[in-house]
Amino acid sequence: MPRQPKNASIVCDNFTWYLRRKSTGVYFADGRINSQFHLGKPSLGTRNHEEALRRLRELDRRKAVEFGLVAPAPRNTNDDISVESGWLAKKEYADRTIVLELNVICSVVKWLVEEEHLPPSCRFLLKLSKPEGSTTYCYTKQQVSRMVEFCNATPSLDWLAQVIIALATSGLRINELAKLRWTDIDFPSNTICLTDERARPRRKQTGQERRIKGKRGRALPMHPAFRDVLAALPRHRDGLIFRGQQGGNLSDRRVLEALQGRVIESLKVEFPTPDGETGFAGGTVHGLRHYFCSEAYRNGAKDAELLEWLGHRDSEIMKIYRHLRREDSHRRMEQINFLGSDGGGECDSDVA
């Protein structure tokens, strides 16, 4: 005679289950009574009886969907994208990066729906507004000069001084600088030439393939300070120009760690950051690209030139990279003749 079960079976909407407990007190669902389905003995992950019953009902529904007995419940896809947004925010991603990530997800899902790989109910109906401005701190000329001076005075950071000068005078991204080779430098024309190498299989095989953001190569004039840095650097067999502290390949992560952990941390007392503000203490490697753009613009560079030098197509991006300082506004205001004649003389009529 077969042994009788200790507990009565629980009949849910789709299957019959036994609710049992492990030696640890954690409940698990025994669905082996349903011989035509392989339900197994999944753990419910709780020692509370009421919570175990609630999770058992959820398990019953989930297994029914898995075996095709019922249709999946409609989901609010906007809730999914909100969860993803919250996760990225907790990881301290910048607002612009979060919007970019979510737009990519929405675009992929839209394509899958249009190609009928997903039902229309999976499409996101959420409008994402693009954040204005940038949270990247733009260094001042005094701060960049001080960082270079500090690195040159520290023997183990002389390599970082070269990197800071190169980034601040070229606007290159750190990964572009790390992949820069001597063959990219045209000394007769004083030009830096960057090419995207996705279509070069030999580079890909050697692991030295260069991928430029936007897949668009560019050429930019070489600043004298950049050329002076090159003149002091030795040449290596692999052709790469810039090296890390131990002579290895330049790593964007290690550059950031050295910049923030050794340079900015040591100099932040000289350049205090107000509470709740973005300042020198929150500086990044990418801030040097903003510095390059801002200084070039302040010294007369046109938008078209900056777009070409930075490798962008959209002129709106200049609003992100340009950081006009208060002293620039004051100087410009002082140059405006509001009351005099066009010739610079005094105004003919009195002003009330």
Secondary structure by P-SEA (a helix, b strand, c coil): ccccccbbbbbcccbbbbbbcccccbbbbbccccccccccccccccccaaaaaaaaaaaaaaaaaaaccccccccaaaaaaaaaaaaaaaacccaaaaaaaaaaaaaaaaaaaaaccccccccccbbbbbbccccbbbbcaaaaaaaaaaaaaccccaaaaaaaaaaaaccccaaaaaacccccccccccbbbbbbccccaaaaaacccccccccccbbbbbcaaaaaaaaacccccccccccccccccccaaaaaaaaaaccccccccccccccccccccccccaaaaaaaaaaaaaacccaaaaaaaaccccaaaaaaaccccaaaaaaaaaaccccccccccccccccc
